[in-house]
Amino acid sequence: MVARIVLGIVLGFPLTAGWQALGPFGGAVAIVQVDPHHRDTVLAATNNALLFRSTNAGERWDAIPFPAQLHGVLHAFILDTNQPDTYLTGVSGDSLANTGLFRTTDAGATWSLIPGLAGKEVWSVAIWPQDSKVIVAGTHGGVYLSHDGGANWSLISDPSNREMDVVVSLAFDPSDRNVIYAGTPHLPWKTSNGGITWYSVHTGMLDDSDVFSLNVDRTQPQRVFASACSGIYNSVNGGKSWTKLTGARGASYRTYFVSQDPRRPETVFAGTTHGLVRSTDGGQTWRQLSTHLTRYVAFDLRQERRIFVATDDDGIERSDDEGDTLVAINQGFCNRHLPSLAVAGEALYTNTVYESANGGIFRLAGVGREWEQVAPASRLLGQQVLALAPDGADPAQFYAAAYSSLLMSADSGKNWTAVPAALGKSRVTALLGPGSGSRFILAATENGMFRAADGAKAWKPVKLPAAMPSVRALARLDASHLAAITPSGIFLSENGIEWQPTGPLPGSAEPYDVIAVDSRTLFVATSTGLMRSGDYGQVWEPVLGGLQQGTVRTIYKHPSQLGVLFAAQYGDVYESRDEGRSWSRISPDKSAVSIKELAIVPSRSDRLFVLTQRQGVFALPLEAIASGASSVQGISTDAERGKNDQ
């Protein structure tokens, strides 16, 4: 998405050095853990490997840098109950460098990939409660065991046993380290001799059940609970036979997690697709506590009845009465797909996709500190909105692009109607709303471009050049010039009807964003770096001047300070004060990653707004620029490089 100028919003946030997370907060959580070594400290992990920590019982969350964040699927996250500040994280990454079992011993300040499992997809991890050196890991390839804290590993499952090829859950008998339970996509298994032999323990379970979690009763080790795609199960004989527990609505459906309350073993919690359920009699009878899809429950041993809950659609929840009342506690936590950022009047707008309960259209207006949900997903006519396009002359008028249709709102995004458009069934790839002077609308699809000059009532196909591929973004360069960004290059137009290609980009670079500095000078952000043209796109040349070699995701022109430009690279923000000839990093060391768009409020030019891939909107105070902080050179780790390529 091309960066847009943000107009007229005034925010009441204090100016402090560093990123200010603005949200909108919330999103899906996979795992939540209470730190037994530090009072009121809680950690949360997401499926896409984002990590967060709260030191005040969830009142406020801060991101923990993690090498594989947004670069893999996080399957496991546990805290060592015997070693302070030690966490283990199992990941299936997009490369070998991001795949395996990661460990930190300094509360996330630094991470290392444990050598013995490097490159292996780790799906589950368990630490024997009595000795942290005894660790078992379930991988795509079987079960591995370490007796020396992860320095050495042994494969303890039979590699020819295809039923144990993927191990998604593990649990030790707390009294005997040689007794291990393993859950797979094909029922549970058990060893009683440290992995020398394994045997299937599934009598009473529905065939082919995925076993997502296992819980061994520390007071009665022969009692074991299991959660599976077919429901909640209990065994009183060490897994020899299982009984399905069906006493609550949702208990017979897919259950992701089951655990006893360590403070009261007869109290059992289970997280299902239909919500959180609780039993106070060991699983005989159940009560439904919520309807939010629940992934995990953690217990605060210092607070008698406090629990934390990880959900798909309500973020992180806390209860101080064992689930009787649950409150979302997401301030600072964000794991939401925000595809667009738009401005109308004095308000900033964004939207979520793939969120049915708490998603929709959000607005940050005036001096407000919180996003307002102006339209829940239920008002979007069943559509997933991919881009918002405001009317440049009417702040109440909005257009929105869905996968294969267009929507329109005349009341600042509160209510939406379908736009009659002859776009066929092809997917909409880009949308440009009317400008203050040019009143036509452009919609690009996989099968061509369409133009409407009468308020989206009548659409006409645009005859594009034969060499023009599908358009991924549309931008207004100035009052009379437009740009279309395609995978292979930039095309320019004055009326949205006739389009001309610019010259080829060096090295077959893929363009992402484009701006005009003046009537002759263009800058384009590409997959290989920043490019400049002094003849309006006929010839391009690479720009460094302090930028790193590699992807520049977006380029942005300050709306009021002449010659001041900003660029996002590797999650860092760079600034130029001489029309792009030299650049200096202005973002702090703790970067926001996967930056998609940049924007500045003209009336508050001391603040840069940043839209990220999954972590929401951030504000970067710019007062440090005037004090000389912009001379600080950027530092990016190899793990950070390429995040913007996703």
C-alpha positions in Angstrom: 0.0 0.0 0.0 1.3 3.4 -1.0 1.9 5.9 1.9 -0.7 8.6 2.3 -0.4 12.1 3.8 -2.3 12.3 7.1 -4.2 15.5 7.5 -5.4 17.4 10.5 -5.2 14.9 13.4 -4.0 16.1 16.8 -3.0 13.4 19.3 -2.5 13.9 23.0 0.4 11.4 23.4 3.5 12.6 25.3 6.7 12.9 23.2 9.2 10.5 24.5 12.2 8.9 22.7 11.2 5.6 21.0 8.3 4.0 19.3 4.8 4.7 20.8 2.4 1.8 20.2 -1.0 3.1 19.3 -2.8 -0.1 18.3 -5.7 -0.7 17.7 -4.8 -3.3 20.3 -5.9 -6.9 20.4 -5.8 -9.8 18.0 -5.1 -13.6 18.3 -3.0 -15.1 21.1 -1.6 -18.6 21.0 0.0 -19.0 24.5 0.1 -17.1 27.7 2.4 -17.8 30.6 2.8 -16.5 34.2 6.4 -15.9 35.3 6.9 -17.7 38.6 10.0 -15.8 39.4 8.7 -12.2 39.0 5.5 -11.0 40.6 2.8 -9.7 38.2 4.9 -10.7 35.2 3.0 -12.4 32.4 4.2 -13.3 28.8 2.2 -13.9 25.7 3.1 -15.5 22.4 1.3 -15.4 19.0 1.1 -18.0 16.3 3.3 -15.8 14.0 6.0 -15.6 16.6 5.4 -12.2 18.3 6.3 -12.1 21.9 5.0 -9.7 24.6 5.6 -9.2 28.3 3.6 -7.4 31.0 5.1 -6.5 34.4 1.9 -5.3 35.9 -0.4 -8.3 35.6 -1.5 -7.4 32.1 -2.3 -3.7 32.5 0.3 -2.9 29.8 2.2 -5.0 27.4 5.6 -4.5 25.7 7.0 -6.3 22.7 10.0 -8.7 23.2 12.3 -8.8 20.2 12.5 -12.3 18.8 14.7 -13.4 15.8 11.9 -15.3 14.1 9.0 -12.9 14.6 6.8 -12.7 11.5 9.1 -15.3 9.9 7.6 -18.5 11.0 4.9 -20.4 13.0 5.3 -20.5 16.7 4.2 -23.8 18.1 5.6 -23.9 21.7 6.5 -21.3 24.3 7.3 -22.2 27.9 9.1 -20.7 30.9 11.6 -22.6 32.9 10.1 -22.8 36.4 13.5 -23.4 38.0 15.7 -20.9 36.1 14.7 -17.3 36.2 14.4 -15.4 32.9 14.8 -18.6 30.8 12.3 -19.1 28.0 12.1 -21.8 25.3 10.3 -21.2 22.0 9.7 -23.8 19.3 9.3 -22.5 15.7 8.8 -23.7 12.2 10.4 -20.9 10.3 10.6 -19.7 6.7 14.3 -20.6 6.7 16.7 -22.9 8.5 18.0 -19.9 10.5 14.5 -19.3 11.9 13.6 -23.0 12.5 14.2 -25.0 15.7 14.2 -24.4 19.4 15.2 -20.9 20.6 16.3 -20.1 24.1 16.9 -17.0 26.1 18.4 -16.8 29.6 18.1 -13.0 30.0 14.4 -12.6 29.6 14.5 -12.1 25.9 17.3 -9.6 25.6 19.3 -12.2 23.5 18.3 -15.4 21.9 20.2 -18.5 20.7 19.1 -21.3 18.4 19.9 -24.5 20.3 22.3 -26.3 18.0 21.1 -29.9 18.4 17.6 -29.0 17.0 18.6 -26.2 14.7 16.7 -26.5 11.4 14.1 -29.0 12.9 10.5 -27.9 13.2 9.8 -27.9 16.9 6.1 -28.4 17.7 6.2 -29.0 21.4 8.5 -28.7 24.4 8.3 -30.0 28.0 10.7 -29.5 30.9 10.7 -32.0 33.8 9.5 -30.0 36.8 12.2 -31.5 39.1 15.3 -30.8 36.9 15.5 -28.2 34.1 18.3 -30.1 32.4 15.8 -32.7 31.4 14.0 -31.4 28.3 11.9 -33.2 25.7 11.0 -31.7 22.3 8.5 -32.9 19.8 9.5 -32.2 16.2 8.5 -32.9 12.6 10.7 -36.0 12.8 9.9 -37.5 16.2 10.7 -36.9 19.9 14.1 -35.7 21.1 15.4 -35.8 24.7 18.2 -33.9 26.4 19.6 -34.6 29.9 22.0 -31.7 29.9 19.9 -28.6 29.3 19.9 -28.9 25.5 23.6 -29.3 24.9 23.1 -32.8 23.5 19.9 -34.4 22.1 18.9 -38.0 21.3 16.1 -39.2 19.1 14.0 -41.4 21.4 11.1 -42.3 19.0 11.3 -44.8 16.2 11.9 -42.9 12.9 10.0 -45.6 11.1 6.9 -45.0 13.1 5.0 -42.6 10.9 2.3 -42.2 13.5 4.9 -40.2 15.6 6.4 -38.3 12.7 4.9 -35.0 14.1 4.5 -34.6 17.9 2.3 -31.6 18.8 2.1 -32.0 22.6 4.3 -33.5 25.4 4.0 -34.0 29.1 6.3 -35.6 31.8 5.1 -37.6 34.7 6.1 -35.0 37.4 7.4 -37.9 39.6 9.2 -39.9 37.0 11.2 -38.4 34.2 11.2 -41.7 32.2 7.4 -41.5 31.8 6.5 -39.2 28.9 3.2 -38.7 27.1 3.2 -37.6 23.4 0.2 -36.2 21.5 0.2 -36.5 17.7 -2.2 -35.8 14.9 -3.0 -39.6 15.2 -3.8 -40.1 18.9 -1.5 -40.2 22.0 1.6 -42.3 22.8 3.5 -43.1 26.0 6.9 -44.3 27.1 7.7 -45.6 30.6 11.4 -46.1 30.0 12.7 -42.8 28.7 11.9 -43.5 25.1 13.4 -46.9 24.6 9.9 -48.2 23.8 6.7 -46.4 22.9 3.2 -47.7 22.8 -0.1 -46.2 21.7 -2.5 -45.2 24.5 -5.8 -44.3 22.8 -8.5 -46.7 24.0 -11.6 -44.7 24.4 -10.6 -41.9 22.1 -12.2 -41.3 18.8 -10.0 -42.6 16.0 -7.5 -40.2 14.4 -7.9 -37.5 17.0 -5.4 -34.7 17.0 -4.1 -34.5 20.6 -3.3 -30.8 21.2 -2.4 -30.9 24.9 -1.7 -33.3 27.7 -1.8 -32.6 31.5 -0.5 -35.1 34.1 -1.9 -34.6 37.6 1.0 -33.8 39.9 -0.9 -35.2 42.9 -2.1 -38.3 41.2 0.2 -39.1 38.2 -2.0 -41.9 37.0 -4.7 -39.2 36.2 -4.1 -37.6 32.8 -6.2 -35.1 30.9 -6.0 -34.6 27.1 -7.5 -32.1 24.7 -8.2 -33.2 21.1 -10.1 -32.2 18.0 -12.8 -34.5 19.2 -13.1 -33.0 22.7 -11.8 -33.4 26.3 -10.6 -36.7 27.7 -9.6 -38.1 31.1 -7.6 -41.2 32.1 -7.3 -42.5 35.6 -4.9 -45.3 34.7 -2.0 -43.6 33.0 -3.5 -43.5 29.6 -4.5 -47.2 29.3 -8.1 -46.0 28.7 -9.8 -42.7 28.3 -13.2 -41.3 29.1 -14.7 -38.5 27.1 -15.9 -35.6 29.2 -19.0 -34.0 27.7 -20.6 -32.0 30.5 -20.4 -28.5 28.9 -21.5 -26.8 25.8 -18.4 -26.9 23.5 -16.7 -29.7 25.5 -17.4 -32.1 22.7 -15.9 -29.9 20.0 -12.3 -29.1 19.1 -10.4 -28.5 22.3 -7.0 -26.8 22.1 -6.0 -26.9 25.8 -6.8 -28.6 29.0 -5.2 -28.0 32.4 -5.8 -28.4 36.1 -5.5 -25.4 38.3 -2.3 -26.1 40.2 -3.8 -24.5 43.3 -6.9 -26.8 43.2 -6.4 -30.0 41.3 -10.1 -30.7 41.0 -10.6 -27.5 39.1 -10.0 -28.1 35.4 -10.1 -25.5 32.6 -10.4 -26.3 28.9 -10.2 -24.0 25.9 -12.5 -24.9 23.0 -13.7 -23.4 19.7 -16.8 -22.5 21.5 -15.1 -20.8 24.4 -13.6 -21.4 27.9 -15.1 -24.1 30.1 -14.4 -25.0 33.7 -15.0 -28.0 35.9 -14.7 -27.9 39.7 -15.2 -31.7 40.2 -12.3 -33.1 38.1 -14.2 -33.0 34.8 -17.5 -34.6 35.7 -19.6 -31.4 35.3 -18.7 -28.3 33.4 -19.7 -24.6 33.1 -19.1 -22.4 30.1 -17.3 -19.2 31.0 -17.0 -17.4 27.6 -17.8 -17.8 24.0 -14.4 -16.6 22.7 -12.3 -19.3 21.0 -9.7 -20.1 23.7 -6.2 -21.4 23.1 -4.5 -21.4 26.5 -5.0 -20.7 30.2 -2.3 -19.7 32.7 -2.5 -19.6 36.5 -1.0 -16.9 38.8 0.3 -18.8 41.9 0.6 -15.6 43.8 -3.0 -14.6 43.4 -5.5 -17.1 44.7 -8.1 -17.0 41.9 -6.3 -15.1 39.1 -6.0 -16.7 35.6 -4.9 -15.4 32.2 -6.5 -16.6 29.0 -5.3 -16.6 25.4 -8.1 -16.2 22.8 -8.4 -15.9 19.0 -10.9 -13.0 18.9 -10.6 -11.1 22.3 -6.8 -11.0 22.7 -5.5 -11.6 26.2 -8.1 -11.9 29.0 -7.7 -11.8 32.8 -10.0 -13.0 35.6 -9.5 -12.5 39.3 -12.3 -14.9 40.2 -11.3 -18.0 38.3 -13.1 -17.2 35.1 -16.5 -16.0 36.5 -15.7 -12.6 34.9 -13.2 -12.1 32.2 -11.8 -8.8 31.0 -9.7 -8.1 27.9 -6.3 -6.7 28.8 -4.7 -5.7 25.5 -3.1 -2.3 26.1 0.2 -2.5 24.2 -0.5 -5.9 22.7 -1.3 -6.0 19.0 -1.4 -8.9 16.6 -3.8 -7.7 13.9 -3.7 -7.7 10.1 -4.3 -4.0 9.2 -4.1 -3.8 5.4 -4.6 0.0 5.1 -4.3 3.4 6.6 -6.4 6.3 5.4 -7.2 9.8 6.5 -10.3 11.9 6.2 -10.8 15.3 7.8 -9.2 15.2 11.2 -9.3 11.4 11.7 -7.0 8.5 11.0 -8.7 5.2 9.8 -7.6 1.7 9.6 -9.3 -1.7 9.3 -8.8 -5.4 10.2 -9.2 -8.5 8.1 -10.0 -12.0 9.2 -11.6 -10.9 12.5 -15.3 -11.6 12.8 -15.9 -10.6 16.4 -13.9 -7.5 17.3 -12.7 -6.5 13.8 -14.0 -3.9 11.4 -13.2 -0.2 10.7 -11.4 1.8 13.3 -10.9 5.6 13.7 -8.5 7.6 15.8 -9.9 11.1 15.9 -9.0 14.5 17.4 -7.1 14.4 20.6 -8.3 10.9 21.4 -6.0 8.2 22.8 -8.1 5.2 21.8 -9.3 3.8 18.5 -13.0 3.8 18.1 -14.6 0.9 16.3 -16.9 2.8 14.0 -18.1 -0.2 12.0 -17.9 -3.8 13.3 -17.2 -6.5 10.7 -20.9 -7.3 10.6 -21.6 -4.1 8.8 -19.2 -4.8 6.0 -21.7 -7.0 4.1 -19.6 -10.2 4.7 -16.6 -8.7 2.9 -12.9 -8.6 3.9 -11.8 -5.0 3.3 -8.3 -4.8 1.7 -8.0 -1.0 1.3 -9.8 2.2 2.3 -9.9 5.1 -0.1 -11.4 8.4 1.3 -12.8 11.1 -0.9 -10.3 14.0 -0.9 -13.1 16.6 -0.9 -15.6 15.0 1.4 -14.2 13.6 4.7 -17.4 11.6 5.4 -17.3 9.8 2.0 -15.3 6.5 1.8 -14.7 3.8 -0.7 -13.4 0.3 0.2 -11.9 -2.5 -1.8 -12.9 -6.0 -1.0 -11.6 -9.2 -2.8 -14.0 -8.9 -5.7 -16.3 -6.0 -4.9 -16.4 -2.4 -3.8 -18.2 -0.8 -0.8 -19.1 2.8 -0.1 -19.9 4.8 3.1 -21.4 8.3 3.3 -21.2 8.6 7.1 -17.5 8.4 8.0 -17.3 4.6 7.8 -20.2 3.7 10.1 -22.4 2.1 7.5 -21.6 0.6 4.2 -23.4 -0.3 1.0 -22.3 -2.3 -2.1 -21.1 -0.2 -5.1 -22.6 -1.4 -8.3 -19.6 -1.9 -10.4 -18.9 -3.9 -13.6 -15.7 -5.4 -12.3 -16.7 -9.0 -12.8 -15.5 -11.6 -10.3 -11.8 -10.7 -10.5 -10.0 -9.7 -7.3 -9.6 -6.0 -6.6 -5.8 -5.2 -6.3 -5.8 -1.4 -5.8 -8.3 1.5 -5.3 -7.9 5.2 -5.6 -10.6 7.6 -4.3 -11.5 11.0 -5.8 -9.1 13.9 -5.3 -10.0 17.4 -4.4 -9.7 18.4 -8.1 -10.0 15.1 -10.0 -13.4 13.5 -9.1 -12.9 10.1 -10.8 -12.3 6.8 -9.0 -10.0 4.1 -10.2 -10.2 0.4 -9.3 -7.5 -2.0 -10.5 -8.3 -5.7 -10.6 -6.5 -8.8 -11.7 -8.2 -8.5 -15.1 -7.8 -4.8 -15.8 -8.6 -1.3 -14.5 -11.9 0.5 -14.3 -12.8 4.2 -13.9 -15.9 5.9 -12.7 -16.3 9.7 -13.0 -19.8 10.0 -11.5 -19.6 8.9 -7.9 -19.1 5.2 -8.6 -22.4 4.9 -10.4 -21.1 4.0 -13.9 -17.8 2.2 -14.4 -15.9 2.0 -17.7 -12.9 -0.3 -18.4 -9.6 1.5 -19.0 -7.6 0.3 -22.1 -4.2 -0.3 -20.6 -0.9 -0.7 -22.5 -0.2 -4.2 -23.6 3.0 -4.3 -21.5 1.2 -3.1 -18.3 0.8 -6.0 -15.9 -1.6 -6.2 -13.0 -1.6 -3.1 -10.8 -0.8 -3.6 -7.1 -1.1 0.0 -5.9 -2.3 3.4 -7.1 -1.0 6.8 -5.9 -1.5 10.5 -6.5 1.8 12.1 -7.1 0.3 15.6 -7.1 -2.9 17.4 -8.1 -2.8 16.3 -11.7 -0.5 13.2 -11.9 -1.1 9.6 -11.0 1.1 6.5 -10.7 0.3 2.9 -11.0 2.7 0.4 -9.4 3.1 -3.0 -11.0 5.5 -5.8 -10.2 7.7 -4.8 -13.1 7.6 -1.0 -13.1 5.8 2.3 -12.8 3.2 3.7 -15.1 2.1 7.4 -15.1 -1.2 9.1 -16.1 -2.8 12.5 -15.9 -6.4 11.4 -16.2 -6.5 7.7 -15.3 -7.2 6.8 -18.9 -4.0 7.1 -20.8 -1.0 5.4 -19.1 2.7 5.6 -20.1 5.5 3.5 -18.6 8.5 5.0 -17.0 12.0 3.8 -17.9 13.0 0.4 -16.7 14.3 0.1 -13.1 17.9 -0.9 -12.7 18.5 -4.6 -12.0 14.8 -5.5 -12.7 14.0 -4.1 -9.2 10.4 -4.6 -8.0 8.7 -1.3 -7.1 6.7 -0.8 -3.9 6.1 2.9 -3.5 6.6 6.1 -5.4 6.5 9.9 -4.7 7.1 13.1 -6.7 9.4 15.7 -5.1 8.9 18.3 -7.8 7.8 18.5 -11.4 10.8 16.5 -12.6 12.0 14.4 -9.7 10.6 11.0 -8.7 11.7 8.5 -6.0 10.6 4.9 -6.0 11.1 2.3 -3.2 12.1 -1.1 -4.6 13.2 -4.6 -3.7 16.8 -3.6 -4.3 16.8 -0.2 -2.8 15.8 3.4 -3.4 15.8 4.8 -7.0 15.7 8.4 -8.2 14.8 9.9 -11.5 15.5 13.6 -12.4 13.5 13.5 -15.7 10.2 12.2 -14.4 10.9 8.5 -14.8 12.8 8.2 -18.1 16.0 7.2 -16.4 16.5 5.8 -12.9 19.6 5.6 -10.7 20.2 3.9 -7.3 20.3 6.0 -4.2 22.4 5.2 -1.1 23.9 8.1 0.7 23.5 6.4 4.1 20.8 3.9 3.2 21.6 0.2 3.3 21.6 -1.9 0.2 18.4 -3.9 -0.1 14.7 -3.5 0.2 13.1 -0.1 0.8 9.5 -0.7 1.5 8.1 2.9 1.4 9.2 6.4 0.6 7.4 9.5 2.0 7.6 13.2 1.5 7.1 15.6 4.4 3.9 17.6 3.7 5.3 20.9 4.9 9.1 20.8 5.2 10.7 21.3 1.8 13.3 18.7 0.9 12.6 16.4 3.9 11.9 12.8 2.9 11.5 9.6 4.9 12.2 5.9 3.9 11.6 2.6 5.7 14.2 -0.1 5.4 14.7 -3.3 7.4 12.2 -2.0 10.0 14.2 1.2 10.4 13.1 4.7 9.4 15.6 7.0 7.6 15.4 10.7 7.0 16.8 13.0 4.3 16.9 16.8 4.6 18.5 17.4 1.2 15.9 15.9 -1.2 17.2 12.4 -1.0 20.9 12.9 -1.5 22.0 11.8 2.0 20.2 9.7 4.6 20.4 9.1 8.4 18.5 6.7 10.6 16.1 8.4 13.0 14.3 5.4 14.5 15.5 4.0 17.8 17.4 0.7 18.1 14.2 -1.2 19.1 12.6 -1.0 15.7 9.0 -1.5 14.6 9.2 -4.3 12.0 7.6 -4.8 8.6 6.8 -1.1 8.0 4.1 -0.7 5.3 3.3 3.1 5.3 4.5 6.4 6.7 2.6 9.5 7.4 2.9 12.9 9.1 0.2 15.2 10.4 0.8 18.7 8.9 -0.5 20.4 12.1 1.8 18.2 14.2 4.9 17.8 12.2 6.8 16.5 15.2 5.3 13.0 14.8 5.7 10.3 12.2 3.0 7.6 12.0 3.9 4.1 11.0 1.7 1.3 9.9 3.3 -2.1 10.4 2.5 -5.6 9.1 0.9 -7.1 12.2 1.9 -4.9 15.2 -0.5 -2.0 14.6 0.2 1.7 14.2 3.1 3.4 15.9 4.1 7.0 16.4 7.7 8.1 16.2 8.4 11.5 17.9 10.5 13.7 15.5 11.7 16.3 18.0 14.9 14.2 18.2 15.7 15.2 14.6 16.2 18.8 15.5 18.6 17.9 18.4 20.9 15.9 16.1 19.7 12.4 16.8 19.2 11.8 13.1 23.0 11.4 12.8 22.8 8.0 14.5 23.6 5.2 12.1 21.2 2.4 11.6 21.9 -1.1 13.1 20.0 -4.0 11.7 20.6 -7.7 12.5 20.5 -10.4 9.8 17.2 -11.6 11.3 15.7 -8.1 10.7 16.9 -7.9 7.1 14.2 -9.0 4.7 11.3 -8.5 7.0 9.9 -6.0 4.6 10.2 -8.5 1.8 7.3 -10.5 3.1 
